[in-house]
């Protein structure tokens, strides 16, 4: 299609039943014609909608990408920003779990009684006859998009973020949004100030650096909770968002982090169970949350201090950070990575108390501490989380202080006046002693710094 061609895009879930796909063997025949009978219901609905909107073309991934040609897949995956940002509208089959279910669903109230999702159905009857059906939505109706099936899929985040206009085909009605307005089939309209809560899906034209950092953290926290059929696709499925954010901000990308905000980006924490080795990407360095893929949180340490007005101080200096790819960034293999930092380093004995595993994150004993569980509240002063959920035998860690926080006017819980956040590192075997691997993160409170006598050390995190 030419640069000025108007077209639509389809956002949908393949599901267990593979839809019609373009392959090297059927490419020529599909270029000649595509049998209508070979298209699944979702494709039919989307094409009908596009025609009603007066558009002649639609981009569908299974047809527009040669599925068994790796080079074509890499080329098209790297173009997702242009594909979705360049379309006139995206048709989103939000509640369909596979391509055979179609974009539009039955509006019958009986279906909603089985799948309410925050909607309370009510029936008014006169002399035994049905008069009308009423659906009362609880909370913000726009949250329906985030609770839809499509919002559980990893690839679709960039489709939602990059599209200028989206038609959300959901139960029990259709929603529509552009970058200034949100409208529902039941005639709710959100614009101006009322649109603002939904605008976190987009990067404002005049966004400050702080707003940029916050939005990226929110997007990545959302992304990490989504599912991918192929785990290694977690990098490629971000290619469009990374390109979009980089162009808008001028930041330099490094594995779902940014050089300009790298200190913040290192402070991620696992926010859920991670016992499945298949969700761990060994080729991704341990300092990037992409190495763990599933359910991370950037905002936890900020929320801990939300009640306080505080002063934050960063203690590490990034001396070098780079990623080398075998080909096109984000869609090829990682050849090498390098992260060299300098900051206060302390050897520390930490252990998750068995009685503290019920907390998220769990509490840690420091040194030979043995909290008195008969007291209330229990005098925990250290919170921490391993990046992989396991029972570590070695409880000695090399701890790198990243950030300290001091309240301006009042003390922290239990009378503590200082909060320090640090990475848990272990030496890499068969190295000369300066290479470390991240295995977790922790925060400790106290009257004075645990790191006050810690030497500054230059280390490489792999």
C-alpha positions in Angstrom: 0.0 0.0 0.0 1.2 3.5 -0.7 2.0 6.0 2.0 -1.3 7.9 1.5 -3.5 4.8 1.4 -6.2 4.7 4.0 -6.6 1.3 5.6 -7.8 -0.4 8.8 -6.0 -2.9 11.1 -7.4 -5.8 13.0 -6.4 -6.6 16.6 -7.6 -10.1 17.7 -6.5 -13.3 19.4 -5.7 -16.3 17.3 -6.7 -18.8 19.9 -6.1 -22.5 19.8 -7.5 -22.8 16.3 -5.1 -21.3 13.7 -6.8 -18.9 11.3 -6.0 -18.8 7.6 -2.3 -17.8 7.3 0.0 -16.8 4.5 2.9 -19.2 4.0 5.7 -19.5 1.4 3.7 -22.3 -0.3 0.4 -20.5 -0.6 1.6 -16.9 -1.1 1.1 -16.8 -4.9 -2.4 -18.3 -4.7 -3.5 -15.9 -2.0 -2.1 -13.0 -4.0 -4.5 -14.0 -6.8 -7.6 -14.5 -4.6 -8.7 -15.5 -1.1 -11.8 -17.7 -0.8 -14.4 -16.1 1.4 -15.2 -19.4 2.9 -11.6 -19.8 4.2 -11.8 -16.7 6.4 -12.8 -17.1 10.1 -15.8 -15.2 11.5 -13.6 -12.5 13.1 -12.1 -11.6 9.7 -15.5 -11.5 8.1 -16.9 -9.1 10.7 -13.8 -6.9 10.5 -14.0 -6.7 6.7 -17.7 -5.9 6.8 -17.0 -3.1 9.3 -14.3 -1.7 7.1 -16.5 -1.6 4.1 -19.2 0.2 6.1 -16.7 2.8 7.1 -15.8 3.4 3.5 -12.3 1.9 3.6 -11.0 -0.6 1.0 -8.1 -2.2 2.8 -7.4 -4.0 6.1 -4.2 -5.3 7.6 -4.4 -8.7 9.3 -1.2 -10.2 10.7 -1.8 -13.8 9.8 -2.4 -12.8 6.1 0.1 -9.9 5.8 3.1 -11.6 7.4 4.5 -14.8 5.8 4.3 -17.0 8.9 6.9 -19.5 8.0 9.5 -17.0 6.7 11.6 -15.8 9.6 13.1 -12.9 7.7 9.7 -11.6 6.7 8.5 -12.0 10.3 11.4 -10.0 11.6 10.9 -7.3 9.0 7.2 -6.9 9.7 7.6 -7.1 13.5 10.0 -4.2 13.3 7.3 -2.2 11.4 4.5 -2.6 13.9 4.7 1.1 14.9 4.2 2.2 11.3 1.4 -0.4 10.7 -0.8 0.5 13.6 0.0 4.2 13.9 -0.5 4.6 10.2 -4.0 3.0 10.0 -7.2 5.0 10.0 -8.8 2.8 12.6 -8.2 -0.5 14.5 -11.0 -3.0 14.8 -10.5 -4.7 18.1 -12.1 -8.1 18.7 -11.7 -7.5 22.4 -13.7 -10.3 24.0 -13.3 -13.0 21.4 -10.9 -15.7 22.6 -10.2 -17.0 19.1 -10.7 -16.0 15.5 -13.7 -18.2 15.0 -15.9 -16.3 17.5 -16.2 -13.0 15.5 -15.9 -9.4 16.6 -19.5 -9.0 17.7 -21.2 -10.9 20.5 -24.8 -11.7 21.5 -26.3 -8.9 23.6 -28.6 -11.3 25.4 -28.8 -10.8 29.1 -28.6 -14.6 29.8 -25.0 -14.5 28.5 -24.1 -11.8 30.9 -25.3 -13.7 33.9 -22.6 -16.2 33.1 -19.9 -13.7 32.4 -20.7 -10.5 34.4 -17.3 -8.8 34.6 -18.5 -6.0 36.9 -21.9 -5.5 35.3 -25.0 -6.1 37.4 -28.0 -7.3 35.2 -31.5 -6.3 36.2 -34.8 -7.4 34.7 -38.1 -5.4 34.9 -41.2 -7.4 34.1 -44.9 -6.5 33.8 -47.5 -9.3 34.4 -44.9 -12.0 33.6 -43.8 -10.4 30.4 -40.3 -9.0 29.9 -40.5 -5.2 29.7 -36.9 -4.2 29.5 -33.4 -5.2 30.5 -31.0 -2.9 32.4 -27.3 -3.3 32.9 -25.7 -1.3 35.7 -22.0 -0.9 35.3 -20.0 -0.8 38.5 -17.0 1.6 38.6 -15.5 3.3 35.5 -17.0 1.8 32.4 -13.7 2.3 30.5 -12.0 -0.3 32.6 -13.9 -2.9 30.5 -11.1 -2.5 27.9 -8.5 -3.5 30.4 -10.5 -6.4 31.6 -11.2 -7.8 28.1 -9.6 -10.9 26.8 -7.5 -9.0 24.3 -5.9 -7.1 27.2 -4.4 -10.3 28.5 -2.3 -10.9 25.3 1.2 -9.5 25.0 1.2 -8.6 21.3 -1.9 -6.5 21.6 -0.5 -3.8 24.0 1.3 -2.1 21.2 -1.8 -2.4 19.0 -3.8 -0.6 21.7 -1.1 2.1 22.3 -0.2 2.9 18.8 -3.6 3.1 17.1 -5.1 6.5 16.7 -8.6 5.2 16.7 -10.0 2.0 18.1 -13.4 0.3 17.9 -13.5 -2.1 20.9 -16.0 -4.9 20.2 -16.9 -6.1 23.7 -19.7 -7.5 25.7 -22.3 -6.1 26.1 -21.6 -3.1 23.7 -19.1 -1.4 21.5 -16.7 1.3 22.8 -14.8 3.7 20.6 -11.8 5.9 21.4 -9.4 8.2 19.8 -6.7 10.2 21.5 -9.1 12.9 22.7 -12.4 11.2 23.3 -13.9 7.9 24.6 -17.5 7.0 23.6 -19.7 4.0 24.3 -22.7 2.5 22.5 -24.9 3.4 25.4 -24.0 7.1 24.8 -21.5 7.7 27.5 -18.9 10.3 26.3 -15.7 11.1 28.0 -13.6 14.1 26.8 -11.7 17.0 28.2 -11.0 16.5 31.9 -13.2 13.4 32.0 -11.0 11.8 29.3 -7.9 12.2 31.4 -8.0 8.9 33.4 -8.0 7.0 30.1 -5.2 9.2 28.5 -2.5 7.1 30.3 -2.8 4.9 27.2 -1.1 7.7 25.3 2.0 9.8 25.5 0.9 13.5 25.7 2.6 15.9 23.2 3.9 18.1 26.0 4.8 15.3 28.5 7.4 16.1 31.1 10.3 13.7 31.8 8.6 12.6 35.0 5.3 11.9 33.1 7.3 9.9 30.4 8.9 7.8 33.1 5.6 7.2 34.8 3.9 6.2 31.6 6.6 3.8 30.6 6.5 2.1 34.0 2.7 1.7 33.8 3.0 0.3 30.3 5.7 -2.2 31.2 3.9 -3.3 34.4 0.8 -3.9 32.3 2.8 -5.7 29.6 4.5 -8.0 32.1 1.1 -9.3 33.3 0.1 -10.4 29.8 0.5 -13.8 28.2 2.6 -14.8 25.2 2.2 -18.1 23.4 6.0 -18.0 22.6 8.0 -16.6 25.6 10.9 -15.3 23.4 8.4 -13.1 21.5 8.3 -10.8 24.6 11.1 -8.7 23.1 9.7 -8.5 19.5 6.2 -7.7 20.8 7.6 -4.5 22.2 9.3 -3.3 19.0 6.6 -0.9 18.0 6.2 0.6 21.4 9.9 1.1 21.8 10.2 2.8 18.5 7.3 5.1 19.3 8.5 6.0 22.7 12.1 6.5 21.5 11.0 8.8 18.7 8.8 10.9 21.0 11.3 11.3 23.8 14.7 11.0 22.2 15.7 8.4 24.8 18.0 5.5 23.9 16.6 2.1 24.4 18.3 -0.8 26.2 16.1 -3.9 26.6 12.8 -2.4 27.7 14.7 0.2 29.8 16.2 3.6 28.8 19.6 5.0 29.3 18.2 8.3 30.5 16.1 6.6 33.2 18.2 3.5 33.8 18.6 4.0 37.6 14.8 4.0 37.9 14.5 1.1 35.5 16.8 -1.1 37.6 14.4 -0.9 40.6 11.8 -3.4 39.3 10.5 -6.1 41.6 8.8 -9.4 40.8 5.1 -9.1 41.7 3.8 -12.6 41.6 4.9 -16.2 41.6 7.7 -17.3 39.2 8.5 -21.0 39.4 8.1 -21.9 35.7 11.6 -21.9 34.0 10.0 -21.5 30.6 9.3 -17.8 31.4 13.0 -17.0 32.0 15.0 -15.8 29.1 18.6 -16.7 29.7 19.9 -14.6 26.8 18.6 -11.4 28.5 20.9 -10.0 31.2 19.6 -10.3 34.8 19.4 -6.5 35.3 16.6 -6.2 32.8 13.1 -7.2 33.9 12.7 -8.9 30.5 14.9 -11.7 31.8 12.0 -12.7 34.0 9.1 -11.7 31.7 6.2 -12.3 34.1 4.5 -9.8 36.5 6.9 -7.1 37.5 6.2 -3.8 39.2 8.2 -0.5 38.9 6.1 1.5 41.3 6.2 -0.5 44.5 9.0 1.5 46.1 7.2 4.7 45.3 3.9 3.5 46.8 5.7 2.6 50.0 6.6 6.3 50.4 3.3 7.7 49.0 2.2 9.0 52.4 5.4 11.0 52.9 7.0 14.0 51.4 10.6 12.8 50.9 14.0 13.5 49.4 15.5 10.8 47.2 19.2 10.3 46.5 20.7 8.0 43.9 24.0 6.4 44.8 25.1 4.6 41.6 26.7 6.0 38.5 26.1 4.3 35.2 29.5 4.0 33.6 28.4 2.1 30.5 25.4 0.4 29.1 25.0 -1.2 25.7 23.2 -4.0 23.8 24.5 -5.5 20.5 22.2 -7.5 18.3 22.9 -10.0 15.5 20.6 -8.0 13.2 17.6 -5.7 13.5 17.3 -4.6 17.1 14.4 -6.2 19.1 13.6 -8.8 16.5 17.0 -10.6 16.2 19.1 -12.4 18.8 21.1 -10.6 21.4 24.9 -10.9 20.7 26.2 -9.2 23.8 25.3 -6.8 26.6 27.3 -4.6 28.9 26.3 -2.8 32.1 29.0 -1.3 34.3 28.0 0.7 37.4 29.8 2.2 40.4 28.3 2.5 43.8 28.4 1.5 47.5 28.7 -2.3 47.9 28.2 -4.3 51.0 28.2 -8.0 51.8 25.1 -8.7 53.7 23.4 -11.8 55.2 19.7 -11.9 54.3 17.1 -14.5 54.8 13.4 -14.7 54.2 11.7 -15.8 57.4 9.3 -18.7 56.8 6.6 -16.9 58.7 7.1 -13.9 56.4 6.4 -15.7 53.1 2.7 -14.7 53.3 3.6 -11.1 52.6 4.3 -9.7 49.1 7.1 -8.8 49.1 8.1 -11.0 52.0 10.1 -9.6 55.0 13.7 -10.5 55.4 15.9 -11.1 58.5 19.2 -9.1 58.4 22.2 -10.9 59.8 21.3 -13.0 62.8 18.1 -11.1 63.5 15.2 -13.2 65.1 12.1 -11.0 65.3 9.7 -11.5 68.2 6.5 -12.7 66.7 4.6 -12.2 69.9 5.1 -8.4 69.7 2.8 -6.2 67.6 3.6 -4.9 65.2 6.4 -7.3 64.3 9.5 -5.2 64.0 10.3 -5.9 60.4 12.8 -3.5 58.9 13.7 -5.2 55.6 11.5 -6.1 52.7 12.9 -8.1 49.7 12.1 -10.3 46.8 14.1 -12.9 44.9 13.7 -12.6 41.1 13.1 -16.3 40.9 10.9 -18.0 43.5 13.1 -20.6 45.1 14.6 -21.6 48.4 18.1 -20.2 48.3 20.8 -22.1 50.2 23.3 -19.2 50.1 22.0 -16.2 52.1 25.0 -14.1 51.7 24.7 -11.4 49.0 26.7 -8.6 47.5 24.4 -5.6 47.9 24.6 -2.6 45.7 22.9 0.5 47.1 20.9 2.2 44.4 18.7 4.8 46.1 18.0 6.2 49.6 14.9 8.1 50.7 14.6 10.4 53.7 11.2 11.9 54.7 11.2 15.7 54.9 9.1 16.1 58.0 8.2 12.8 59.7 9.8 9.5 60.4 9.0 6.2 58.6 7.1 3.4 60.4 8.7 2.1 63.6 10.5 5.4 64.0 12.9 4.8 61.1 14.3 7.9 59.4 15.9 6.4 56.3 14.9 3.9 53.6 17.6 2.3 51.3 16.9 0.2 48.2 19.5 -2.1 46.9 20.1 -4.9 44.4 20.9 -8.4 45.6 23.9 -9.7 43.5 25.9 -12.9 43.4 29.3 -13.4 41.7 29.3 -15.1 38.3 31.2 -18.3 38.3 34.4 -18.6 36.2 34.9 -14.8 36.2 37.6 -12.7 37.7 35.5 -11.2 40.5 33.9 -8.1 39.0 31.0 -9.7 37.2 27.8 -10.2 39.1 24.3 -11.5 38.4 21.2 -9.9 39.9 19.0 -12.3 41.9 16.7 -9.9 43.7 16.0 -6.6 45.3 15.4 -5.4 48.8 14.7 -2.3 50.9 15.9 -1.7 54.5 14.8 1.0 57.0 16.9 2.4 59.9 18.0 5.4 61.8 21.2 5.5 59.9 22.6 4.1 56.7 23.5 0.4 56.5 26.0 1.4 53.8 27.7 4.3 55.7 31.0 2.4 55.7 30.5 0.6 52.4 33.3 1.0 49.9 32.5 2.3 46.4 33.1 -0.4 43.8 32.9 -0.7 40.1 31.1 -3.8 38.9 29.6 -5.4 35.8 26.1 -6.9 36.0 25.4 -9.6 33.5 
